[in-house]
Amino acid sequence: VVLDLETQCGVPHVTRYLALEQRHALEPLPAPLSEPMALVVGRITEETGALLSAAAHDVQNGVLSRTNAASVLRETDALFAALLELRAAARAVVEGVR
């Protein structure tokens, strides 16, 4: 029933809520490498630097500020997307799909 409802509306509201309740993240899986691997690895490196930079502003205080928390969320999302793309490519190789 939930799958039918979420398919109809196009957003996994219930599934995302259930995942969060169990302290899991629900992220869409990308197609394996939509761009050359060097660009994906470069993006991972760039996003890691941006994430560390965003978090570094608050390291001295030991508390993440509201302003920097928004940056950390944005940079973490970008990093996760790049990591998931590389992971999907690795899975395709291991499973012999690619």
VENBEL-V122554 format. One record per residue. N is the residue number from 1. RES is the residue in one letter. PHI is phi in whole degrees, 0 to 359 (NA if undefined). BURIAL is I if it has 24 or more other ideal C-beta (glycine too) atoms within 12 Angstrom, else O. D_FIRST is the distance of its C-alpha to the first C-alpha in Angstrom with 2 decimals. Layout:
n-><N:N>
res-><RES:RES>
phi-><PHI:PHI>
burial-><BURIAL:BURIAL>
d_first-><D_FIRST:D_FIRST>
This chain:
n-><1:2:3:4:5:6:7:8:9:10:11:12:13:14:15:16:17:18:19:20:21:22:23:24:25:26:27:28:29:30:31:32:33:34:35:36:37:38:39:40:41:42:43:44:45:46:47:48:49:50:51:52:53:54:55:56:57:58:59:60:61:62:63:64:65:66:67:68:69:70:71:72:73:74:75:76:77:78:79:80:81:82:83:84:85:86:87:88:89:90:91:92:93:94:95:96:97:98>
res-><V:V:L:D:L:E:T:Q:C:G:V:P:H:V:T:R:Y:L:A:L:E:Q:R:H:A:L:E:P:L:P:A:P:L:S:E:P:M:A:L:V:V:G:R:I:T:E:E:T:G:A:L:L:S:A:A:A:H:D:V:Q:N:G:V:L:S:R:T:N:A:A:S:V:L:R:E:T:D:A:L:F:A:A:L:L:E:L:R:A:A:A:R:A:V:V:E:G:V:R>
phi-><NA:298:301:299:295:291:295:296:271:83:226:277:302:291:298:296:298:297:297:297:298:263:62:240:252:249:235:293:274:279:290:301:36:278:216:303:303:301:290:294:296:298:295:299:297:297:291:296:299:296:295:296:296:296:282:297:301:253:299:298:281:78:226:280:283:300:297:286:299:297:294:298:300:299:290:295:299:294:294:302:300:293:295:295:294:295:297:297:294:295:298:298:292:299:275:74:281:231>
burial-><O:O:O:O:O:O:O:O:O:O:O:O:O:O:O:O:O:O:O:O:O:O:O:O:O:O:O:O:O:O:O:O:I:O:O:O:O:O:O:I:O:O:I:I:O:O:I:O:O:O:I:O:O:I:I:O:O:O:O:O:O:O:O:O:O:O:O:I:O:O:I:I:O:O:I:I:O:I:I:I:I:I:I:I:I:I:O:I:I:O:O:O:O:O:O:O:O:O>
d_first-><0.00:3.82:5.45:5.15:6.31:8.67:9.87:10.67:12.61:13.96:14.06:12.22:13.01:10.84:11.62:15.18:15.55:14.59:16.99:19.65:19.47:20.35:22.99:21.50:21.44:18.76:20.79:20.18:22.25:25.11:26.67:29.70:32.68:32.61:36.19:39.09:38.75:41.79:40.11:36.96:39.18:41.28:38.28:37.29:40.89:41.01:37.78:38.93:42.20:40.57:38.34:41.39:43.41:40.87:40.74:44.50:45.44:44.29:45.38:48.70:47.12:44.53:41.97:39.65:40.38:37.85:39.36:39.27:35.82:34.47:36.46:35.29:31.61:32.33:34.42:32.03:29.21:31.69:32.86:29.40:28.67:31.97:31.54:28.11:29.71:32.56:30.31:28.33:31.74:32.97:29.94:30.53:34.18:33.55:31.09:33.52:31.29:33.94>
